[in-house]
Amino acid sequence: MRLFVGLGNPGGKYARNRHNIGFMAVDRIAEDHGFAPWRSRFQGQAAEGMLGGEKVVLLKPSTFMNLSGQSVGEAMRFYKLTPADVTVLHDELDLAPGKSRCKTGGGHAGHNGLRSIHAHIGEAYHRVRLGIGHPGHKDRVAGYVLADFAKADQDWLDDLLRGISDGAPMLAAEDAARFLNAVALRTAPPRSGTGEGAKPGKAALAPAPGAAKPAPAPEPTPEPEPQARNVLQRLADRFR
């Protein structure tokens, strides 16, 4: 059994904030994979379902971000889980918008939600870091994460959430590499027949090592110059 925790702040005021991308991710998983309705449990909202052959509980703490660990700890105790059974999906300032990375253990890097979870269950849980970009100066961070995503962000955000949902069964199976590949297929899909990224600004996929390079097109045969053409014509006339 797995516990997937999306981090965010409760209430409509915060629903579209950058800080709430973890909530958005588990909402998308629940919707796409037919999870049971959300219920008030564990100082949060919880939904149960299956991903692949694995039972998964999705959790959105209602304690506000800086007390998220209370909700996570309560759910863990109820289901008799260990930190290794927990995956937390959260916003990441140090990744470019739309990028994602998986990590197990390590520090909380000042993230208040992770700081609280560290305090309640330790650091040995899994994380999915969801890039939202950085405002450029630490004094602007609080206002940036508590602001809504811009309209210009909607395309990459939707691609990222779709990719997370596509890869959720692999995440439940603890196959981080295949999960990240599923995300990449949404956020930087290959062009049909070219192997290049379909979206402007996205990096193209490199050709496979050892792949044969296409043969260069043959050089066109040049037309003879007018003077050479006349000489050839005179020679041809002599043998008629």
CYANA upper distance limits for C-alpha pairs under 8 A (distance plus 0.5 A):
  1 MET  CA     54 GLU  CA      6.63
  1 MET  CA     55 LYS  CA      5.54
  1 MET  CA     56 VAL  CA      6.27
  1 MET  CA     57 VAL  CA      8.40
  1 MET  CA     85 ASP  CA      7.54
  2 ARG  CA     54 GLU  CA      7.89
  2 ARG  CA     55 LYS  CA      6.96
  2 ARG  CA     56 VAL  CA      5.26
  2 ARG  CA     57 VAL  CA      6.85
  2 ARG  CA     85 ASP  CA      5.62
  2 ARG  CA     86 VAL  CA      6.60
  2 ARG  CA     87 THR  CA      8.20
  2 ARG  CA    172 ALA  CA      7.05
  3 LEU  CA     56 VAL  CA      6.27
  3 LEU  CA     57 VAL  CA      5.42
  3 LEU  CA     58 LEU  CA      6.54
  3 LEU  CA     59 LEU  CA      7.77
  3 LEU  CA     76 MET  CA      8.39
  3 LEU  CA     85 ASP  CA      6.69
  3 LEU  CA     86 VAL  CA      5.31
  3 LEU  CA     87 THR  CA      6.77
  4 PHE  CA     26 VAL  CA      8.06
  4 PHE  CA     56 VAL  CA      7.53
  4 PHE  CA     57 VAL  CA      6.66
  4 PHE  CA     58 LEU  CA      5.35
  4 PHE  CA     59 LEU  CA      6.69
  4 PHE  CA     86 VAL  CA      6.52
  4 PHE  CA     87 THR  CA      5.40
  4 PHE  CA     88 VAL  CA      6.39
  4 PHE  CA     89 LEU  CA      7.91
  5 VAL  CA     22 GLY  CA      8.15
  5 VAL  CA     26 VAL  CA      7.98
  5 VAL  CA     58 LEU  CA      6.41
  5 VAL  CA     59 LEU  CA      5.26
  5 VAL  CA     60 LYS  CA      6.55
  5 VAL  CA     61 PRO  CA      8.33
  5 VAL  CA     72 VAL  CA      7.98
  5 VAL  CA     86 VAL  CA      7.88
  5 VAL  CA     87 THR  CA      6.62
  5 VAL  CA     88 VAL  CA      5.12
  5 VAL  CA     89 LEU  CA      6.58
  6 GLY  CA     21 ILE  CA      8.27
  6 GLY  CA     22 GLY  CA      4.55
  6 GLY  CA     23 PHE  CA      5.17
  6 GLY  CA     24 MET  CA      8.13
  6 GLY  CA     25 ALA  CA      7.31
  6 GLY  CA     26 VAL  CA      6.28
  6 GLY  CA     58 LEU  CA      8.06
  6 GLY  CA     59 LEU  CA      6.76
  6 GLY  CA     60 LYS  CA      5.84
  6 GLY  CA     61 PRO  CA      8.20
  6 GLY  CA     88 VAL  CA      6.43
  6 GLY  CA     89 LEU  CA      5.40
  6 GLY  CA     90 HIS  CA      6.84
  7 LEU  CA     19 HIS  CA      8.23
  7 LEU  CA     20 ASN  CA      6.79
  7 LEU  CA     21 ILE  CA      7.84
  7 LEU  CA     22 GLY  CA      5.10
  7 LEU  CA     23 PHE  CA      6.10
  7 LEU  CA     60 LYS  CA      6.83
  7 LEU  CA     61 PRO  CA      7.44
  7 LEU  CA     65 MET  CA      7.27
  7 LEU  CA     68 SER  CA      7.95
  7 LEU  CA     88 VAL  CA      7.75
  7 LEU  CA     89 LEU  CA      6.84
  7 LEU  CA     90 HIS  CA      5.92
  7 LEU  CA     91 ASP  CA      8.40
  7 LEU  CA    113 GLY  CA      7.39
  8 GLY  CA     19 HIS  CA      6.27
  8 GLY  CA     20 ASN  CA      4.55
  8 GLY  CA     21 ILE  CA      7.45
  8 GLY  CA     22 GLY  CA      6.57
  8 GLY  CA     23 PHE  CA      6.10
  8 GLY  CA     60 LYS  CA      7.83
  8 GLY  CA     61 PRO  CA      7.99
  8 GLY  CA     64 PHE  CA      7.45
  8 GLY  CA     65 MET  CA      6.24
  8 GLY  CA     90 HIS  CA      8.30
  9 ASN  CA     14 TYR  CA      6.59
  9 ASN  CA     15 ALA  CA      8.03
  9 ASN  CA     19 HIS  CA      8.10
  9 ASN  CA     20 ASN  CA      6.85
  9 ASN  CA     61 PRO  CA      8.30
  9 ASN  CA     62 SER  CA      7.31
  9 ASN  CA     63 THR  CA      8.11
  9 ASN  CA     64 PHE  CA      5.26
  9 ASN  CA     65 MET  CA      6.08
 10 PRO  CA     14 TYR  CA      7.17
 10 PRO  CA     15 ALA  CA      7.79
 10 PRO  CA     61 PRO  CA      8.20
 10 PRO  CA     62 SER  CA      5.90
 10 PRO  CA     63 THR  CA      8.11
 10 PRO  CA     64 PHE  CA      6.83
 11 GLY  CA     15 ALA  CA      6.88
 14 TYR  CA     20 ASN  CA      7.54
 14 TYR  CA    146 LEU  CA      7.73
 14 TYR  CA    148 ASP  CA      8.27
 15 ALA  CA     20 ASN  CA      6.92
 16 ARG  CA     20 ASN  CA      7.10
 16 ARG  CA     21 ILE  CA      8.35
 16 ARG  CA    147 ALA  CA      8.34
 16 ARG  CA    148 ASP  CA      5.48
 16 ARG  CA    149 PHE  CA      6.86
 17 ASN  CA     21 ILE  CA      7.80
 17 ASN  CA    145 VAL  CA      7.02
 17 ASN  CA    146 LEU  CA      5.82
 17 ASN  CA    147 ALA  CA      5.55
 17 ASN  CA    148 ASP  CA      4.48
 17 ASN  CA    149 PHE  CA      6.54
 18 ARG  CA     91 ASP  CA      7.58
 18 ARG  CA    132 ILE  CA      7.28
 18 ARG  CA    144 TYR  CA      8.05
 18 ARG  CA    145 VAL  CA      5.48
 18 ARG  CA    146 LEU  CA      6.78
 18 ARG  CA    147 ALA  CA      6.80
 18 ARG  CA    148 ASP  CA      6.31
 18 ARG  CA    149 PHE  CA      6.23
 19 HIS  CA     90 HIS  CA      8.22
 19 HIS  CA     91 ASP  CA      6.36
 19 HIS  CA    145 VAL  CA      5.45
 19 HIS  CA    146 LEU  CA      6.46
 20 ASN  CA     24 MET  CA      6.98
 20 ASN  CA     90 HIS  CA      8.25
 20 ASN  CA     91 ASP  CA      7.82
 21 ILE  CA     25 ALA  CA      6.67
 21 ILE  CA     90 HIS  CA      7.01
 21 ILE  CA     91 ASP  CA      6.48
 21 ILE  CA    130 LEU  CA      8.03
 22 GLY  CA     26 VAL  CA      7.04
 22 GLY  CA     88 VAL  CA      8.47
 22 GLY  CA     89 LEU  CA      5.45
 22 GLY  CA     90 HIS  CA      5.15
 22 GLY  CA     91 ASP  CA      7.00
 22 GLY  CA    130 LEU  CA      8.39
 23 PHE  CA     27 ASP  CA      6.60
 23 PHE  CA     60 LYS  CA      6.73
 24 MET  CA     28 ARG  CA      6.72
 24 MET  CA    161 LEU  CA      7.96
 25 ALA  CA     29 ILE  CA      6.92
 25 ALA  CA     89 LEU  CA      7.90
 25 ALA  CA    161 LEU  CA      6.15
 25 ALA  CA    164 ILE  CA      7.36
 25 ALA  CA    165 SER  CA      7.97
 26 VAL  CA     30 ALA  CA      6.62
 26 VAL  CA     58 LEU  CA      7.00
 26 VAL  CA     59 LEU  CA      8.26
 26 VAL  CA     60 LYS  CA      8.42
 27 ASP  CA     31 GLU  CA      6.70
 28 ARG  CA     32 ASP  CA      6.56
 28 ARG  CA    161 LEU  CA      7.14
 28 ARG  CA    162 ARG  CA      7.89
 28 ARG  CA    165 SER  CA      6.79
 29 ILE  CA     33 HIS  CA      6.38
 29 ILE  CA    164 ILE  CA      8.03
 29 ILE  CA    165 SER  CA      5.37
 29 ILE  CA    168 ALA  CA      7.57
 30 ALA  CA     34 GLY  CA      6.49
 30 ALA  CA     35 PHE  CA      5.37
 30 ALA  CA     36 ALA  CA      8.23
 30 ALA  CA     47 ALA  CA      7.85
 30 ALA  CA     49 GLY  CA      8.32
 30 ALA  CA     58 LEU  CA      8.17
 31 GLU  CA     35 PHE  CA      7.21
 32 ASP  CA    165 SER  CA      7.42
 33 HIS  CA     49 GLY  CA      8.20
 33 HIS  CA     50 MET  CA      8.17
 33 HIS  CA     51 LEU  CA      7.87
 33 HIS  CA    165 SER  CA      8.48
 34 GLY  CA     49 GLY  CA      7.57
 35 PHE  CA     47 ALA  CA      6.78
 35 PHE  CA     48 GLU  CA      6.18
 35 PHE  CA     49 GLY  CA      5.00
 35 PHE  CA     50 MET  CA      7.79
 36 ALA  CA     47 ALA  CA      6.08
 36 ALA  CA     48 GLU  CA      6.03
 36 ALA  CA     49 GLY  CA      6.71
 37 PRO  CA     47 ALA  CA      6.43
 37 PRO  CA     48 GLU  CA      8.44
 38 TRP  CA     45 GLN  CA      6.31
 38 TRP  CA     46 ALA  CA      5.78
 38 TRP  CA     47 ALA  CA      5.19
 39 ARG  CA     45 GLN  CA      5.83
 39 ARG  CA     46 ALA  CA      5.82
 39 ARG  CA     47 ALA  CA      6.92
 40 SER  CA     44 GLY  CA      6.22
 40 SER  CA     45 GLN  CA      5.16
 40 SER  CA     46 ALA  CA      6.88
 41 ARG  CA     45 GLN  CA      6.19
 41 ARG  CA     46 ALA  CA      6.49
 42 PHE  CA     46 ALA  CA      8.23
 42 PHE  CA     61 PRO  CA      8.21
 42 PHE  CA     71 SER  CA      5.77
 42 PHE  CA     72 VAL  CA      8.00
 42 PHE  CA     74 GLU  CA      6.16
 42 PHE  CA     75 ALA  CA      6.09
 43 GLN  CA     61 PRO  CA      6.63
 43 GLN  CA     62 SER  CA      6.27
 43 GLN  CA     63 THR  CA      6.96
 43 GLN  CA     70 GLN  CA      8.08
 43 GLN  CA     71 SER  CA      5.65
 43 GLN  CA     74 GLU  CA      8.45
 44 GLY  CA     59 LEU  CA      7.25
 44 GLY  CA     60 LYS  CA      5.98
 44 GLY  CA     61 PRO  CA      4.56
 44 GLY  CA     62 SER  CA      4.78
 44 GLY  CA     63 THR  CA      7.46
 44 GLY  CA     71 SER  CA      6.88
 45 GLN  CA     59 LEU  CA      6.23
 45 GLN  CA     60 LYS  CA      5.63
 45 GLN  CA     61 PRO  CA      6.86
 45 GLN  CA     62 SER  CA      7.43
 46 ALA  CA     57 VAL  CA      7.17
 46 ALA  CA     58 LEU  CA      5.96
 46 ALA  CA     59 LEU  CA      5.04
 46 ALA  CA     60 LYS  CA      6.97
 47 ALA  CA     57 VAL  CA      6.21
 47 ALA  CA     58 LEU  CA      5.68
 47 ALA  CA     59 LEU  CA      7.26
 48 GLU  CA     55 LYS  CA      7.94
 48 GLU  CA     56 VAL  CA      6.44
 48 GLU  CA     57 VAL  CA      5.06
 48 GLU  CA     58 LEU  CA      6.83
 49 GLY  CA     55 LYS  CA      6.44
 49 GLY  CA     56 VAL  CA      6.05
 49 GLY  CA     57 VAL  CA      7.05
 50 MET  CA     54 GLU  CA      6.05
 50 MET  CA     55 LYS  CA      5.09
 50 MET  CA     56 VAL  CA      6.19
 51 LEU  CA     55 LYS  CA      6.95
 51 LEU  CA     56 VAL  CA      7.17
 51 LEU  CA    168 ALA  CA      7.31
 51 LEU  CA    169 PRO  CA      5.16
 51 LEU  CA    172 ALA  CA      7.02
 52 GLY  CA    169 PRO  CA      5.65
 52 GLY  CA    170 MET  CA      8.36
 52 GLY  CA    172 ALA  CA      8.22
 52 GLY  CA    173 ALA  CA      8.39
 54 GLU  CA    169 PRO  CA      8.43
 54 GLU  CA    172 ALA  CA      7.05
 54 GLU  CA    173 ALA  CA      7.77
 56 VAL  CA    172 ALA  CA      7.89
 59 LEU  CA     72 VAL  CA      8.35
 61 PRO  CA     65 MET  CA      8.32
 61 PRO  CA     68 SER  CA      6.22
 61 PRO  CA     71 SER  CA      6.06
 61 PRO  CA     72 VAL  CA      7.81
 62 SER  CA     68 SER  CA      8.17
 62 SER  CA     71 SER  CA      8.19
 63 THR  CA     67 LEU  CA      5.98
 63 THR  CA     68 SER  CA      6.35
 63 THR  CA     70 GLN  CA      8.10
 63 THR  CA     71 SER  CA      7.60
 64 PHE  CA     68 SER  CA      6.92
 65 MET  CA    112 ASN  CA      6.92
 65 MET  CA    113 GLY  CA      5.39
 66 ASN  CA    112 ASN  CA      5.39
 66 ASN  CA    113 GLY  CA      5.46
 66 ASN  CA    115 ARG  CA      8.03
 66 ASN  CA    116 SER  CA      6.47
 67 LEU  CA     71 SER  CA      8.23
 67 LEU  CA    113 GLY  CA      7.23
 67 LEU  CA    116 SER  CA      6.15
 67 LEU  CA    117 ILE  CA      8.39
 68 SER  CA     72 VAL  CA      6.99
 68 SER  CA    113 GLY  CA      6.04
 68 SER  CA    114 LEU  CA      8.28
 68 SER  CA    116 SER  CA      6.41
 68 SER  CA    117 ILE  CA      6.71
 69 GLY  CA     73 GLY  CA      6.33
 69 GLY  CA    113 GLY  CA      7.71
 69 GLY  CA    114 LEU  CA      8.20
 69 GLY  CA    116 SER  CA      5.22
 69 GLY  CA    117 ILE  CA      4.31
 69 GLY  CA    118 HIS  CA      7.74
 69 GLY  CA    119 ALA  CA      7.51
 69 GLY  CA    120 HIS  CA      5.91
 69 GLY  CA    121 ILE  CA      7.89
 70 GLN  CA     74 GLU  CA      6.76
 70 GLN  CA    116 SER  CA      8.16
 70 GLN  CA    117 ILE  CA      7.98
 70 GLN  CA    120 HIS  CA      7.24
 71 SER  CA     75 ALA  CA      6.84
 72 VAL  CA     76 MET  CA      6.67
 72 VAL  CA    117 ILE  CA      7.52
 72 VAL  CA    120 HIS  CA      8.49
 73 GLY  CA     77 ARG  CA      6.72
 73 GLY  CA    117 ILE  CA      8.22
 73 GLY  CA    120 HIS  CA      6.50
 73 GLY  CA    121 ILE  CA      6.76
 74 GLU  CA     78 PHE  CA      6.76
 75 ALA  CA     79 TYR  CA      6.82
 76 MET  CA     80 LYS  CA      6.20
 76 MET  CA     81 LEU  CA      5.46
 76 MET  CA     82 THR  CA      7.39
 77 ARG  CA     81 LEU  CA      6.98
 81 LEU  CA     85 ASP  CA      6.58
 81 LEU  CA     86 VAL  CA      8.36
 82 THR  CA     86 VAL  CA      7.72
 83 PRO  CA    121 ILE  CA      7.05
 83 PRO  CA    122 GLY  CA      7.94
 83 PRO  CA    123 GLU  CA      8.24
 83 PRO  CA    124 ALA  CA      6.15
 83 PRO  CA    125 TYR  CA      5.15
 83 PRO  CA    126 HIS  CA      8.33
 84 ALA  CA    124 ALA  CA      6.81
 84 ALA  CA    125 TYR  CA      5.58
 84 ALA  CA    126 HIS  CA      7.25
 85 ASP  CA    125 TYR  CA      7.65
 85 ASP  CA    126 HIS  CA      8.45
 86 VAL  CA    125 TYR  CA      6.00
 86 VAL  CA    126 HIS  CA      6.58
 87 THR  CA    125 TYR  CA      6.70
 87 THR  CA    126 HIS  CA      4.99
 87 THR  CA    127 ARG  CA      5.75
 87 THR  CA    128 VAL  CA      7.64
 88 VAL  CA    125 TYR  CA      8.13
 88 VAL  CA    126 HIS  CA      6.75
 88 VAL  CA    127 ARG  CA      5.18
 88 VAL  CA    128 VAL  CA      6.62
 89 LEU  CA    127 ARG  CA      6.34
 89 LEU  CA    128 VAL  CA      5.20
 89 LEU  CA    129 ARG  CA      6.73
 89 LEU  CA    130 LEU  CA      7.66
 90 HIS  CA    127 ARG  CA      8.05
 90 HIS  CA    128 VAL  CA      6.97
 90 HIS  CA    129 ARG  CA      6.05
 90 HIS  CA    130 LEU  CA      6.41
 91 ASP  CA    129 ARG  CA      6.55
 91 ASP  CA    130 LEU  CA      5.38
 91 ASP  CA    131 GLY  CA      6.56
 91 ASP  CA    132 ILE  CA      6.83
 92 GLU  CA    129 ARG  CA      6.00
 92 GLU  CA    130 LEU  CA      5.79
 92 GLU  CA    131 GLY  CA      5.24
 92 GLU  CA    132 ILE  CA      6.41
 92 GLU  CA    133 GLY  CA      7.74
 93 LEU  CA    131 GLY  CA      6.62
 93 LEU  CA    132 ILE  CA      6.13
 93 LEU  CA    133 GLY  CA      5.45
 93 LEU  CA    134 HIS  CA      5.49
 94 ASP  CA    131 GLY  CA      7.37
 94 ASP  CA    132 ILE  CA      8.41
 94 ASP  CA    133 GLY  CA      6.75
 94 ASP  CA    134 HIS  CA      6.96
 95 LEU  CA     99 LYS  CA      6.64
 95 LEU  CA    100 SER  CA      7.86
 95 LEU  CA    129 ARG  CA      8.50
 95 LEU  CA    130 LEU  CA      7.75
 95 LEU  CA    131 GLY  CA      4.80
 95 LEU  CA    132 ILE  CA      7.01
 95 LEU  CA    133 GLY  CA      6.08
 95 LEU  CA    134 HIS  CA      8.33
 96 ALA  CA    131 GLY  CA      5.66
 96 ALA  CA    132 ILE  CA      6.52
 96 ALA  CA    133 GLY  CA      5.03
 96 ALA  CA    134 HIS  CA      8.17
 97 PRO  CA    130 LEU  CA      8.34
 97 PRO  CA    131 GLY  CA      5.19
 97 PRO  CA    132 ILE  CA      4.75
 97 PRO  CA    133 GLY  CA      5.43
 97 PRO  CA    156 TRP  CA      8.21
 98 GLY  CA    130 LEU  CA      7.46
 98 GLY  CA    131 GLY  CA      5.97
 98 GLY  CA    132 ILE  CA      7.19
 98 GLY  CA    156 TRP  CA      6.31
 98 GLY  CA    157 LEU  CA      6.84
 98 GLY  CA    160 LEU  CA      6.41
 98 GLY  CA    187 THR  CA      7.67
 99 LYS  CA    130 LEU  CA      6.75
 99 LYS  CA    131 GLY  CA      5.50
 99 LYS  CA    132 ILE  CA      8.47
 99 LYS  CA    160 LEU  CA      8.39
100 SER  CA    128 VAL  CA      7.35
100 SER  CA    129 ARG  CA      5.96
100 SER  CA    130 LEU  CA      5.25
100 SER  CA    131 GLY  CA      6.35
100 SER  CA    180 LEU  CA      7.87
100 SER  CA    183 VAL  CA      8.46
101 ARG  CA    128 VAL  CA      6.34
101 ARG  CA    129 ARG  CA      5.67
101 ARG  CA    130 LEU  CA      7.43
101 ARG  CA    180 LEU  CA      7.83
102 CYS  CA    126 HIS  CA      7.88
102 CYS  CA    127 ARG  CA      6.17
102 CYS  CA    128 VAL  CA      5.15
102 CYS  CA    129 ARG  CA      6.64
102 CYS  CA    176 ALA  CA      7.14
102 CYS  CA    180 LEU  CA      8.43
103 LYS  CA    126 HIS  CA      6.37
103 LYS  CA    127 ARG  CA      5.64
103 LYS  CA    128 VAL  CA      7.03
103 LYS  CA    129 ARG  CA      8.08
104 THR  CA    124 ALA  CA      6.81
104 THR  CA    125 TYR  CA      6.24
104 THR  CA    126 HIS  CA      4.85
104 THR  CA    127 ARG  CA      6.51
105 GLY  CA    123 GLU  CA      5.44
105 GLY  CA    124 ALA  CA      4.94
105 GLY  CA    125 TYR  CA      6.28
105 GLY  CA    126 HIS  CA      7.11
106 GLY  CA    123 GLU  CA      6.75
106 GLY  CA    124 ALA  CA      8.08
107 GLY  CA    123 GLU  CA      7.71
108 HIS  CA    112 ASN  CA      8.40
108 HIS  CA    114 LEU  CA      5.88
108 HIS  CA    115 ARG  CA      6.08
108 HIS  CA    118 HIS  CA      8.07
110 GLY  CA    114 LEU  CA      8.38
110 GLY  CA    115 ARG  CA      7.35
111 HIS  CA    115 ARG  CA      6.51
112 ASN  CA    116 SER  CA      6.77
113 GLY  CA    117 ILE  CA      6.88
114 LEU  CA    118 HIS  CA      6.48
115 ARG  CA    119 ALA  CA      6.88
116 SER  CA    120 HIS  CA      7.00
117 ILE  CA    121 ILE  CA      6.45
117 ILE  CA    122 GLY  CA      7.45
117 ILE  CA    123 GLU  CA      8.24
118 HIS  CA    122 GLY  CA      4.87
118 HIS  CA    123 GLU  CA      5.60
134 HIS  CA    141 VAL  CA      7.84
135 PRO  CA    140 ARG  CA      6.75
135 PRO  CA    141 VAL  CA      6.80
135 PRO  CA    144 TYR  CA      6.98
136 GLY  CA    140 ARG  CA      7.98
137 HIS  CA    141 VAL  CA      7.44
140 ARG  CA    144 TYR  CA      6.59
141 VAL  CA    145 VAL  CA      6.65
142 ALA  CA    146 LEU  CA      6.74
143 GLY  CA    147 ALA  CA      6.60
149 PHE  CA    153 ASP  CA      6.64
149 PHE  CA    154 GLN  CA      7.93
150 ALA  CA    154 GLN  CA      7.61
153 ASP  CA    157 LEU  CA      6.47
154 GLN  CA    158 ASP  CA      6.47
155 ASP  CA    159 ASP  CA      6.79
156 TRP  CA    160 LEU  CA      6.56
156 TRP  CA    187 THR  CA      7.30
157 LEU  CA    161 LEU  CA      6.72
158 ASP  CA    162 ARG  CA      6.60
159 ASP  CA    163 GLY  CA      6.61
159 ASP  CA    186 ARG  CA      5.96
159 ASP  CA    187 THR  CA      5.93
160 LEU  CA    164 ILE  CA      6.74
160 LEU  CA    183 VAL  CA      6.94
160 LEU  CA    186 ARG  CA      7.24
160 LEU  CA    187 THR  CA      6.49
161 LEU  CA    165 SER  CA      6.77
162 ARG  CA    166 ASP  CA      6.63
162 ARG  CA    183 VAL  CA      8.09
162 ARG  CA    186 ARG  CA      7.43
163 GLY  CA    167 GLY  CA      6.61
163 GLY  CA    182 ALA  CA      6.24
163 GLY  CA    183 VAL  CA      4.38
163 GLY  CA    184 ALA  CA      7.55
163 GLY  CA    185 LEU  CA      7.66
163 GLY  CA    186 ARG  CA      5.76
163 GLY  CA    187 THR  CA      7.68
164 ILE  CA    168 ALA  CA      6.40
164 ILE  CA    179 PHE  CA      8.02
164 ILE  CA    182 ALA  CA      7.89
164 ILE  CA    183 VAL  CA      6.16
166 ASP  CA    182 ALA  CA      6.68
166 ASP  CA    183 VAL  CA      7.70
167 GLY  CA    171 LEU  CA      6.80
167 GLY  CA    178 ARG  CA      7.74
167 GLY  CA    179 PHE  CA      5.01
167 GLY  CA    180 LEU  CA      7.71
167 GLY  CA    181 ASN  CA      8.39
167 GLY  CA    182 ALA  CA      5.60
167 GLY  CA    183 VAL  CA      6.96
168 ALA  CA    172 ALA  CA      6.69
168 ALA  CA    179 PHE  CA      7.32
169 PRO  CA    173 ALA  CA      6.81
169 PRO  CA    179 PHE  CA      8.46
170 MET  CA    174 GLU  CA      6.78
170 MET  CA    175 ASP  CA      5.73
170 MET  CA    176 ALA  CA      7.46
170 MET  CA    178 ARG  CA      6.72
170 MET  CA    179 PHE  CA      5.73
171 LEU  CA    175 ASP  CA      6.13
171 LEU  CA    176 ALA  CA      6.43
171 LEU  CA    179 PHE  CA      6.13
175 ASP  CA    179 PHE  CA      6.80
176 ALA  CA    180 LEU  CA      6.63
177 ALA  CA    181 ASN  CA      6.73
178 ARG  CA    182 ALA  CA      6.72
179 PHE  CA    183 VAL  CA      6.95
180 LEU  CA    184 ALA  CA      6.64
181 ASN  CA    185 LEU  CA      6.74
182 ALA  CA    186 ARG  CA      7.39
183 VAL  CA    187 THR  CA      6.77
184 ALA  CA    188 ALA  CA      5.81
184 ALA  CA    189 PRO  CA      7.16
185 LEU  CA    189 PRO  CA      4.97
185 LEU  CA    190 PRO  CA      7.86
188 ALA  CA    197 GLY  CA      6.13
188 ALA  CA    198 ALA  CA      7.45
188 ALA  CA    199 LYS  CA      7.39
188 ALA  CA    202 LYS  CA      6.71
188 ALA  CA    203 ALA  CA      7.99
189 PRO  CA    196 GLU  CA      8.48
189 PRO  CA    197 GLY  CA      6.04
189 PRO  CA    198 ALA  CA      6.51
189 PRO  CA    199 LYS  CA      8.27
190 PRO  CA    194 THR  CA      7.83
190 PRO  CA    195 GLY  CA      5.44
190 PRO  CA    196 GLU  CA      5.56
190 PRO  CA    197 GLY  CA      5.09
190 PRO  CA    198 ALA  CA      6.33
190 PRO  CA    204 ALA  CA      7.99
190 PRO  CA    205 LEU  CA      7.49
191 ARG  CA    195 GLY  CA      5.88
191 ARG  CA    196 GLU  CA      5.62
191 ARG  CA    197 GLY  CA      6.07
191 ARG  CA    198 ALA  CA      5.40
195 GLY  CA    204 ALA  CA      7.60
195 GLY  CA    205 LEU  CA      6.37
195 GLY  CA    206 ALA  CA      8.15
195 GLY  CA    207 PRO  CA      7.89
196 GLU  CA    203 ALA  CA      8.17
196 GLU  CA    204 ALA  CA      4.80
196 GLU  CA    205 LEU  CA      5.84
196 GLU  CA    206 ALA  CA      8.35
197 GLY  CA    202 LYS  CA      6.34
197 GLY  CA    203 ALA  CA      6.56
197 GLY  CA    204 ALA  CA      5.02
197 GLY  CA    205 LEU  CA      6.94
198 ALA  CA    202 LYS  CA      8.00
207 PRO  CA    211 ALA  CA      7.28
224 PRO  CA    228 ALA  CA      6.59
224 PRO  CA    229 ARG  CA      6.53
225 GLU  CA    229 ARG  CA      6.67
226 PRO  CA    230 ASN  CA      6.87
227 GLN  CA    231 VAL  CA      7.09
228 ALA  CA    232 LEU  CA      6.80
229 ARG  CA    233 GLN  CA      6.66
230 ASN  CA    234 ARG  CA      6.78
231 VAL  CA    235 LEU  CA      6.85
232 LEU  CA    236 ALA  CA      6.69
233 GLN  CA    237 ASP  CA      6.76
234 ARG  CA    238 ARG  CA      7.01
235 LEU  CA    239 PHE  CA      7.44
236 ALA  CA    240 ARG  CA      7.22
